[in-house]
């Protein structure tokens, strides 16, 4: 039976901040690489990852990921008060989220 996890990446600052929410199998959790912005945050502040949800239902994992990205405000283009390295809002829809020019520019940085 395949397990799916939802995990949260935190900075290693004195007051840690959540900066990424992800969903995947065990292989995805152990692989550190995500995107350029994730890399920059990770290198600047350090990081640790905590798996916070486990299920055999992939659709449920996608739903939890989507809800946590919004709750923790880790979407890079979320606006004022949002900070993080999620390049889309997660869930199954994340793969097809169109990237705006300013989004592409931020990814390149």
N, C-alpha and C positions, 0 to 999 in steps of 0.2 A: 504494500500500500504506500503510495507516494504522499509525502508530507510537504505542505506548503507553509512558509513562515512569513510573517510580517515583522520587520525589524526597524529599529530607529538608530541612526548614527548621531552621536553627541560629540561636542568638542571636549577637549581635556582642560578647559580653562578653569580657574578657581570657581567660577559660577558657570557650569556647563550649559551649553545651548544645543537644542535639537536642530539639526540642519538637513537631515535627509530621512525619508521614510521609503522603504522598499519592500518588495514581495518577491519571494523565490523559494527554490528548494535549498537544501543544505549547501550545494555547490555555489549557489549565488550568494549565500550568506558568508561563506569563507573567502570569496573573491572580493578584494578591496576596491578594485577599479570600478568607477561609475562614469563620470564625465569630467570635463576640464574644471568646472567650478567646484565640484566635489573634491577634486585633487588639490586645488588651491586652498580650500578651507581646511582640509585634512593636514596639509603640509604646514600651514600657518598656525593652527591651533591644536594639532594632534586630534585623535578621535578614538572613540570606542563604540562598539556596536552591541545592541541588546535586542535579541529576538523577543518580541512581546506577545506574539500570537502564533498558534500552531493549529493546523487543520488539514484534513484530507480533502476538503472541498475547495478547489481552486477559485471558483466564483466568489465564495465567501472571503477568501484571502484578498482578492481584488477589491471587494467592497470595503473591507477593513482598511486596506492601504489607502483607498480614495478618501475615506472619512478621516483618517489620521493626518494625511497631508493637509487637509483643510483645518482640522482641529489644531495641529501644531504649527500651521502657517509656514510650511517649508517650501512652498512653491516660489520659485525665483521671481515670477512676475505677478505675485499676489497683491502688490501695492504696499501702502504704508503699514508698518507693523509686521510685515512678512519678511522672513530671512531664511535662506537655505539654498539647497542645491538640487531640489526637484525641478526638472525641466518641464514637467507637465503635472496635471492634477491626479495622475495615477489611475488605477483601475484599468480595465480592458481598453478604454478609450484613449489612454495615454499614448499608445503606439501610433495612433493616427492623428494626434493633436497637431494642427498646422503650426509651424514655427514662424512667428512674425519677424521682420528684419531686425528689430531691436533685440529679440530673443536670440537670433543667430549670432549677432554681434557679441552679446554677453557670453555665449558659449565659447566663442573664439578667444576671449580674454584670458 
